[in-house]
Amino acid sequence: MTQTLPTHSESFNVTRVRVVLAIGGFMILAFMFADLSLIPQGLKDTYIVSRLGLQLPVVIVFFALSYWRHFKPIYQPALCFVLLWLSFVNYGFTVICWQQVGFVFPYEGVLMYAFFGFFAMRLSFRFAIYFVTINTVAFYFIVQLYPIYGERSWVNLGFVFGAQLVGLVGLYDLKRKISSLNEANSRLKSLSEIDQLTGIYNRRYYENKSKDLFSWCKRAGDTLAVFMVDIDHFKDFNDGYGHQKGDETIALQAKILQQIFKRDWDLVARYGGEEFVIVAPQLTSDQAQHQAERIIAAWQKKAVEHTHGNGTGLVSCSIGIFCGVPSQTQNIEAFVDHADQALYQAKADGRARFCITTNP
Ligand SMILES: Nc1nc2c(ncn2[C@@H]2O[C@H](COP(=O)(O)OP(=O)(O)OP(=O)(O)O)[C@@H](O)[C@H]2O)c(=O)[nH]1
């Protein structure tokens, strides 16, 4: 399998990171023009080396790293390192300016790196604390070792620390608001995608996701199995044991299906009422039959009494399956229609069984 199947979880927004990083790289280049008009002639080459030889390559390497599949776990420490690297290159250049021609290079650039890292690159609060601590200590040593800023040294140190502290407070506040927004968002998402009675995906989620899975199988030329599962004589069960027991039985059916369809890309959803749908990519007809047998057997093992109506005395379900490699003209609805017809057949044949049809 060369492609990854679409699963039911979200991913790190790496595109945003790349765009912001590219903007940061261009900002370094843009500032070069402004800085070069201020810097004394003899320092221009050193300045260009500090920007094009030391700062920009690190930004480019970080950008290239974003194409690595393990980029997400290393993003925060790597970002912290890049920001410190940019600041330290600035400090190094500041010292060279002072030592060589007594020129006072402005320190404010490092505040820009900090704020860019905090708010544009979304440095985590923990790494922002590391960054501020190391950055402030470095600046402290510079003003202690070199009288670059003269009697303004302490004021400037206070300014560097104070401004970063304000940034940290803002970052903390932002993180708190974002996390409460995310919580509210995931609650809303869950309400809109999850069936409250069973805790599995609802019809709305199924409608969207099944199309993705279907397109994936069509592109990859892989098999897809659609199962329609319906509890037998459920109206009689409800009438005989009450709606509450009926709800419990629907929830139990969902649990059985979840225990049997465990792969990340298997989609198990409540289709409506006591009917369930499963969209299972990469399942052969033999494997699909095996899964159906397991569902039927799971109900037999549970042995939930159902003596009302014309059933076997126990709760059971019927299953219709349609399985095959999607043809170019088929859509997911066609698979569901075939699975529905197979379900109809399983009911007509006496229930508590499955019926399977396959793509020619
Ligand atoms: N307890 C409960 N019952 C539900 C729910 N949704 C639908 N039902 C009931 O499920 C029953 C479905 O019955 P039918 O579609 O007639 O089918 P059946 O009695 O299961 O018969 P067969 O499918 O032919 O075996 C209806 O009585 C619905 O009221 C629900 O959320 N909870």
The ligand as a MOL file (V3000), in Angstrom:
LIG
                    3D

  0  0  0     0  0            999 V3000
M  V30 BEGIN CTAB
M  V30 COUNTS 32 34 0 0 0
M  V30 BEGIN ATOM
M  V30 1 N -35.6220 1.9070 21.9410 0
M  V30 2 C -35.4580 2.4950 20.7500 0
M  V30 3 N -36.1660 2.0780 19.7060 0
M  V30 4 C -35.9610 2.6360 18.5040 0
M  V30 5 C -35.0240 3.6560 18.3330 0
M  V30 6 N -35.0270 4.0220 17.0330 0
M  V30 7 C -35.9560 3.2480 16.4090 0
M  V30 8 N -36.5190 2.4000 17.3020 0
M  V30 9 C -37.5630 1.3910 17.0580 0
M  V30 10 O -37.0400 0.3490 16.2600 0
M  V30 11 C -38.1520 -0.3380 15.6820 0
M  V30 12 C -37.7950 -0.7550 14.2830 0
M  V30 13 O -38.7710 -1.6330 13.8690 0
M  V30 14 P -38.9290 -2.1060 12.3790 0
M  V30 15 O -38.1940 -1.2100 11.4400 0
M  V30 16 O -40.4120 -2.2640 12.1210 0
M  V30 17 O -38.2380 -3.4800 12.2800 0
M  V30 18 P -38.1710 -4.7290 13.2760 0
M  V30 19 O -39.2960 -4.7830 14.2380 0
M  V30 20 O -36.8170 -4.7230 13.8620 0
M  V30 21 O -38.3070 -5.9260 12.3020 0
M  V30 22 P -37.2410 -6.5280 11.3380 0
M  V30 23 O -36.2260 -5.4810 11.0590 0
M  V30 24 O -38.0040 -6.8770 10.1090 0
M  V30 25 O -36.6720 -7.7040 12.0080 0
M  V30 26 C -39.3300 0.6260 15.7290 0
M  V30 27 O -40.2830 0.1440 16.6420 0
M  V30 28 C -38.7240 1.9190 16.2590 0
M  V30 29 O -39.6150 2.6230 17.1150 0
M  V30 30 C -34.2780 4.1060 19.4730 0
M  V30 31 O -33.4450 4.9990 19.4260 0
M  V30 32 N -34.5290 3.4830 20.6540 0
M  V30 END ATOM
M  V30 BEGIN BOND
M  V30 1 1 1 2
M  V30 2 2 2 3
M  V30 3 1 2 32
M  V30 4 1 3 4
M  V30 5 2 4 5
M  V30 6 1 4 8
M  V30 7 1 5 6
M  V30 8 1 5 30
M  V30 9 2 6 7
M  V30 10 1 7 8
M  V30 11 1 8 9
M  V30 12 1 9 10
M  V30 13 1 9 28
M  V30 14 1 10 11
M  V30 15 1 11 12
M  V30 16 1 11 26
M  V30 17 1 12 13
M  V30 18 1 13 14
M  V30 19 2 14 15
M  V30 20 1 14 16
M  V30 21 1 14 17
M  V30 22 1 17 18
M  V30 23 2 18 19
M  V30 24 1 18 20
M  V30 25 1 18 21
M  V30 26 1 21 22
M  V30 27 2 22 23
M  V30 28 1 22 24
M  V30 29 1 22 25
M  V30 30 1 26 27
M  V30 31 1 26 28
M  V30 32 1 28 29
M  V30 33 2 30 31
M  V30 34 1 30 32
M  V30 END BOND
M  V30 END CTAB
M  END
